[in-house]
């Protein structure tokens, strides 16, 4: 995982796995009593997902944006997170799915589709590199 985009794709994949784990645990809860320790793998997967996705996302936005656009691009990162949260609130709040298992599977599927689209776009991305002139300008500023 050498680039921010690769780390972000890895984080998305872990997020999808987390929802699959959540669906599995919910299925076990519906069938019979289980230990609360079943939640530990979910917390680890959420942590891996957040570390890979969040840190790489901010790093990518900050390093690839032009100097005059850094705050705008970083705010777009936060806006995309807010948009994702709004989707979750809408789906969960409207009770579209009869079972929470189906809701978790829906979110997992949505994340995996998004991951595939992201990877297709990321493969085509050309990283912006700073030239020596840009470095000299930033040092003198």
N, C-alpha and C positions, 0 to 999 in steps of 0.2 A: 504494500500500500504506500506508494511513493507520492501520489498527488492528493490534493484535497478532494478532487472529484471521486477518486477511488475510495477514499475514506467515507465520503458522503454516501456512495452507493452501498458500502458495507453497513453503514448505520441504518439505511433504509431496509436492507435485508434483515438485519437484527430486529427492527421494529415489526416487520411482518411475522417473523418467527415468534415474537412476543405475543402477538395477537393469536397465533395458532396455539401457543401454550395456554393462553387465557381461555380459549374455546375448549381445550382439552380438560383443564381444571374445572371449568363450569359444568362440563358434561359429567365429570366425576362427582361434583357436588350434587347435581340433580339426581344421580343414581343412588348414591349412598354417602354416608358421612366420611369425610377425609380429614387428614391432619392439615393444620394451617401451614405446616412446613412445605406443602405443595406450592406455596406462593414464592418461595425463595428463588427458584429458577427464573420466574417471571421478573423479579426485581433485578437479578443479575443481567438478564437480557435487556431490560429497559435501560440499565446503567450503561451497558456496552453501546446500545443504540444511541443514547444521548451523547456519550463521549465522542463516538465516531462522527455522528451527524452534526451536532451542535458546534463543536469546536472547529471542525473542518469547514462548516458553512460560514461561520464568521471569518475564519482565516481566508477562505476563498474570496468572500465579498470584499474584504479589506485589501488583499494583495492584488486583486485583479481590477479593481475600480480605479479610474483616474483620480488624481488627488482632489479635484474639485467635486467629485461625485461620491466620495467615500461614505459620507453620512447618509446620502440618499440610498445608496446600494445597501448599506447596513440596515437602514430602516425597512427596506424591501424584504430583508431576511425576517425581521420581526413581523411584518405584514403577512408574509406567507405562513408563518407559524400561527398567527391570529386567524387566518383563513382556514387552516386545518382544524383549529379548535372550534371554529364556528360550524364546520361540517359535522364534527363529532357531536356538538351540542344539538344541532338540528336533528340528526339521525337518532340520537339517544332520546331526545325530548319528545319527538313525535311518535315514538313507540311503533315504528314501521315493522319491526321484527317481533314475532311472538316470543321468541326465546333469546336470551342474551348470547347464547352459543352462536346463533345465526348472525347476530350483530357483530360479534368478534370475527367470525369467518368473513363477513362482508368487509370489515375494515382491513383484515389481512389481505384479501383479494385486491382491494383498492390500493393498498401499499405496494403489493407485488406488481400490479399494472403500472403504477407510478414509477417504480424502480426500473422496470424495463424501458419506459419512455425516457427516464433520466439517463440511463446507460447509453441509449442510442444518441441522445444529445451530447452527452459528455465525451463520447468517443470522437465526435466531430469538433470539439472545442479546441481552439488554439490558445495556449497560455500566453499571456502578456508578460514579457520579460523586460526588466529595466536595463536600458543601455547605460554605458559609462557616462554619457552626457546627462541622462536623467539623474544618475547618482550624484554627479558633481553639482547639478542644479539644486537637488534636495539638501546637499551638505551646506551649500552657501546660503540657503534660505533660513 
